[in-house]
Amino acid sequence: MFVHGSRIQKQFEYLEKAGIDISPLFRQTGISRETIIEHDTTFDFEQYKAVLDFALRQTNNPEYGLEFGNQPQLGGTIGMMSASCKNLKEGLIMGSKFLKIQGDFAELEFIDDARFPKLVYTPVMAWMLESPQTAKLEVDAMFAFINNILAVNSSGTLKPHKLKLTFAKPLHAEKYLEVFGVMPRFECEANEMVFENSALLIPMKAFNPETFGILNQYLETRLINITNSEKVTDKVRRILYSSFRYQFPDIESVAEKLNLSARTLQRKLSEEETSFKEILQETLFGIAKQLLLQNHLTVSEISYLLGYSDLGNFSRSYKKYCGMSPVEFRAKHSAGA
């Protein structure tokens, strides 16, 4: 998975503004000041996750995501394009569409409804399992950023109708009431920001058809370039990660998402000297390794989360692919910690 450099750059700027020394982060992630400011640079998602983890540890602030996302002027080109739309609904629809340019680690979906349209923000399941605190930070920041757009365009009067979050109620939940004007429901099935439809028809203060046309064309081109430059192997890997919900989709389902037949997909993968089975195993055991490096899940729980009904089958498959059993892998890396 990838993340656009601008997301990391904004984290660096925010941390330094808070007086935090980020030089250890450069060494830890291999990111440099020079590469972070290069145009359209992308980084591995693990580097982004390390940045968020660093931010949580260094600030010791469980409300970091809400405070980070609530900053003014955080949106960059996508934010500028959304602000130039004719109303809030169009801005949210277009922003959701182009968020893919920022990375493939989460999906933002606008679901229209005559009374209560909503935004659904879904980090990939593997992330939520491997690092729930950084995934929570990401959701907090995204919803706080969107809420800030609503407030700016309604002179502070507009707030979500409802807010639903997948994670458990935190100790200082009143911060959500302060930021959003509503108390969320926690431990829900999805992260949702629900609106009254009439509120989203408020005109954008920065509505400008010319600006919208220029930025929309620019972002469309970038989105097409990302899609066209991506190898089929990477597209399959991304779909597997993003679609994982305690089991992986089969080749027919993945091929359908790519508008291909299963046979054509297999042929294209063969041309890249791999196969669907190889990518699936790489993805599955890659997630398994990350989960084993954490201490909040037992091997049996990890086996269940990855779709195995029997711990013995998981252990044998893991050892065959990785060269050691899950227990041995965890013990080895715990000893080396």
N, C-alpha and C positions, 0 to 999 in steps of 0.2 A: 504494500500500500504506500501511497505517496502523500505528501502535504506540500502546499505551495510555501515558498520561503517567506512570503509576507506575513503569514500567521506566526511564524517563529520570530520574525523581526519585531512584531508588535509586542510579543511577550518579553523579548529582551529589553525593549524601550521602557516598558511598564516597570519591570524589575529594577532597572537602573534608576528610573525616576524615583522609585521607593528607597533608593540608597543601598541596594543589594549588589554585592560583588558577583558578577556573572562569569568571571574568568575561569572558575572551576568547571562551569558548564561547557565552555569552549573545548576544554581538554576532554571532558567526559563524552561529548557527542561528536567531536571531530568537526564541528561547525566553526567557521571563522567569520570575522566581521566582513571580510572581503566577499566571501561567497554569499552571505545572507542578503547583501544589497544588490547582487547581480539580477538583472531583469529576467523574470520568469524562471528563476531557479527553483527546483523542487528537491525535497529531501525525503529520506525514508521515514515512514510513519514512526518507527521505533525512536528516532531522534526527537520527533515532536513529543512523543509520550514522555521521554526523558526530561524534556524542558518543562512540561507540566508537573511532573513529579518533583523536580527541583524547586519549582515555584511554590508548591504546597509545603515542602519541607523547610525552605528558607523563610517563608513568610509565617509559617505556622498558623495560617489563617484559613479555616474551613469555608469561609465566605469569599475566598479569593475570586472564584469564578464569577460571582454576582458583581463584585466590585470592578473586575476587569471588563466585563461585558457592558457595564453601565457607563463606560467612558463615552464622551462625545467624539464624533469623527473617527470611528473605528472601522468603517465599512470599506474603504478603498474604492476601486473602480466599480465593483458590484454594488456597493452602497450608494455611490453617486448615480448609477444607472437607475436603481430602485427609487431613489429620491426624485428623479426627474419624471417618473411615471405620473399618469393623470390622477390616480387615487391610491389609497393604501392597499387595496386588494390587488391591483395590478402590480404594485411594487413588491408585495409578498410573493406573488406568483412568479414574477421574473427573477427575483432574488433566489427563490428555491431552485429554479431551473439552472442558474449559472453557478450555484455553490459547488457544483462538481469540479469547477476549475480549481477550487481551493484544495481538493483532495478527495480520496475515495474511502475515507475512514468513517464516514457517516452520511446519512441521507436526510435531506430536509424536503418534506412533501407538503404541499398545500392541498387540502381536501375541501372543495367548495361545497356549500350547502346554502339553501335559501334563507335559513335562519341563523345557523351557527357554524360557519366555516372554521377550519382549524389548521394549524401547522403541527406536523408531527416530526420530531427530530429523533433519529435513531442511529446512535453509534453502532458500529459492527459488533455483533454479539461477542466475538473473541476479545475485543477490547474491554467490554463490560465485565467479562469473566476474569481476564488477566489483571486488570488495573481499575477496579470500580471507582476509586477516588478520583483518578484523572478523568475518567469518563463522565463522572458527575460534574467535575469542574467544567468540562466542555459543554455539557447541556446547560448548566447555570449561565455560562458566559453567552451562549447563543441566544437563549431566551431573554436575558437581560439586555442584550444588544437590540433585539427586535422590539422589546418593550420601550427602549429609549427612542427608537424611531417613531413609535406610536405617540409617545409623550410629546416629542418635538413637534409633530404635525397636528397636534390637537391642543397645543398650549397647556399640556399637562392634564387634560381632562379625560383622555381615553385610557382605559385599562382593559386587560383581558377579561372575558366573561368567566372563564374558568382556567385553571392551570393544573395539569396532572403530571406527576413525575413517578418514575419507576423505582427510585431508590427510597430507603427508609427515611422517616422523619428525622431530621438532624436536631441536635441539641438546641440550637438557636434558630428555630424555624421562623421566628418573628421577623427575621431579616427579609424573608420572601414577601411578607405582608408590606414591609416598608418599601421594597423595590417595585413590586407588581401591583400593590393595592388590593390584592386578594390573597387569601391563604391557600396554598396548593393542597391537593389531595396527594398523599404519598403512597408508595407501593402499588402503583397502578400498572396496567399492562403496557402502556406506552407513554412517552413524553409528549404531551399535547398542550398547545396554547390555543384555547377556544375563544372565538370572538363573536360579537353580535354582528350580523351581516351589514346592517345599516351603518355601523361605526366605521367599517372598512371602505365605505364609499366617500369618506371625507377626502376632498382634493389634497394632493400633496402641495406643500408650500413652495417647493422648488420645482414644480411642474414646468417642464420645458421640452416641447416636442423635438426640437433640433438636437438638444443634448442627448435626449433619449435615443434618437435615431443613430447618432454617432457612436455612443457607447454600446448600444445593443448590437450594432454591426460588428464592432470590435470584439465584444464578448462571444458572439456567435462564431466568429472566425477562430478565436482561441479554443472554443469548445470543440469545433470540428478538427482543428489541428491536433488536439490532445487525443481525440478518438482515433484519427487516422494514423497517428504515429505510434500508437500502442500495439505491441505484438499481441497476437491471438492468445499466446500463453499467459500474458499479463492480464488480458481481459477475462480469461477463464478464472485465473487466480483471484481477481478482484470480485467476480460474481460469487465464487465459492465463499470467500470471506464475508461479503456483505449479506449473503442469503442464509448463512449458517444460523439455524435455530434448533440446536441440539441434534440436528442431522443435516447432512449436505444434500443439495439437489442432485439429481442424476444428470447424465449427459444430455438427455432429451430436453430437460428443463433449461439447462445452461445454453444449449444450442438455440432454443426458442428465443431466449433473451437477446441473442446475437443475430437473430433473423437468419439462422442457418439450419440446415438439416443436421441430424446427429452424424451422419456419414461424412458430410462436408466438413464439419467441425473436426472430426477425427483426422481427416486428410490434412487439413491445415495445420493441426498440431504435429502430425507426422513430418510435415515439411519443416517444422521448427525443432525436429528431433526430440519430441516428447510425446506423451499421450495423456488422455484425460485421467486414466488411472494413476499415472505418475504424479500429476499435478494435485490430484485429490489426496494421495498419500502424503505428499510434501506439505500440503496445507493442514491436513488433520494432525500429523505428528509435530508440525511446527507449533500449532496451537497447544498441543499436549505438552510440549517442552516448556512453553511459557507458563502454563498453569502449574506445572511441577516445580517451577522455580519460586512460585508463591507458596505461602504457608497456610493460607486460609481454606484450602480444600484438601481433602484426603484423596489418595489414589483412587479409591472406590468412587468417590463423588466425581472426580475428573472422568473416569471411565463412563459413568452414567451420562454426564453432560455431553460427551462426544458421541453418544448414540449406541454405546455397547451395553447390552443387557447382561453380560457376564464379565466379571473382572478378570477371569482367567484368559478369556479371548483377547481382551485389551492388552494384558501383560505380554502375551505371546506375540501379538501383532507388533507391539511397540519394540520388543526385543529383536524381532526379525528385521525391523526397519532401522532401528537406532543402534543395535549392537549391545544393548544392555536393557535390563528390565526397568520399568518406571521407578521402582523402589531404589534400585541401584543408581539410577540417574539422579534422583533427588538426594540420596545420601552423598554421592560424589560432590555435587555442587553445594550442598550444605556444609560439607567439610572444608570446601575451598573458599567459603564465604568469609 
